[in-house]
């Protein structure tokens, strides 16, 4: 009898790396037991907020630090 593979829920980095938006796929995600930090650059405040809200369901009890910079040029 073989055991069925255990499917883990996607983590913050997985969620962003599978985004349909290229700017979100390029963001960096660093994780510890206490926090998740997202960094990088996007073209609008909307995309910064979208990255944050995309990751939020994967946080559990960790806090999120959104260090994404908005560069409209």
C-alpha positions in Angstrom: 0.0 0.0 0.0 1.5 3.4 -1.0 0.7 6.5 0.9 -1.0 9.3 -0.8 1.2 12.4 -1.2 0.5 15.2 1.3 -0.6 18.4 -0.4 0.6 21.5 1.5 -1.2 24.8 1.0 0.7 27.2 -1.1 3.0 29.6 0.7 3.4 33.3 0.1 6.2 32.9 -2.5 4.2 30.3 -4.3 1.1 32.5 -4.5 3.1 35.4 -6.0 5.2 33.2 -8.4 2.0 31.9 -10.0 0.4 35.4 -10.3 -0.9 36.3 -13.8 0.8 39.7 -13.4 4.5 39.7 -14.3 5.3 42.5 -11.8 4.0 40.4 -8.9 6.0 37.4 -10.1 9.2 39.4 -9.9 8.8 40.3 -6.2 11.0 38.7 -3.6 9.5 37.0 -0.5 11.5 36.2 2.6 9.8 34.1 5.4 10.5 33.4 9.0 8.4 31.8 11.7 7.2 35.3 12.8 7.0 37.3 9.6 6.8 37.5 5.8 8.6 40.3 4.0 7.9 41.2 0.4 10.4 43.4 -1.5 10.8 44.6 -5.0 9.5 47.3 -7.3 6.1 47.7 -9.0 4.6 50.4 -11.2 1.7 51.4 -9.1 0.3 51.6 -5.6 -2.5 49.3 -6.7 0.0 46.6 -7.5 1.8 47.0 -4.2 -1.6 46.6 -2.4 -2.5 43.6 -4.7 0.7 41.8 -3.8 0.0 42.4 -0.1 -3.6 41.1 -0.3 -2.6 38.2 -2.5 -0.2 37.0 0.2 -2.4 37.8 3.2 -4.4 34.4 3.2 -1.2 32.5 3.5 0.2 34.2 6.5 -1.4 32.3 9.4 -0.4 34.2 12.6 2.7 35.8 11.0 2.9 39.5 10.3 3.4 40.9 6.9 6.0 43.6 6.1 5.3 45.2 2.7 8.6 46.8 1.6 7.6 47.0 -2.1 8.5 50.3 -3.7 6.3 52.0 -6.3 8.3 53.4 -9.2 6.0 54.8 -11.9 8.8 55.6 -14.4 
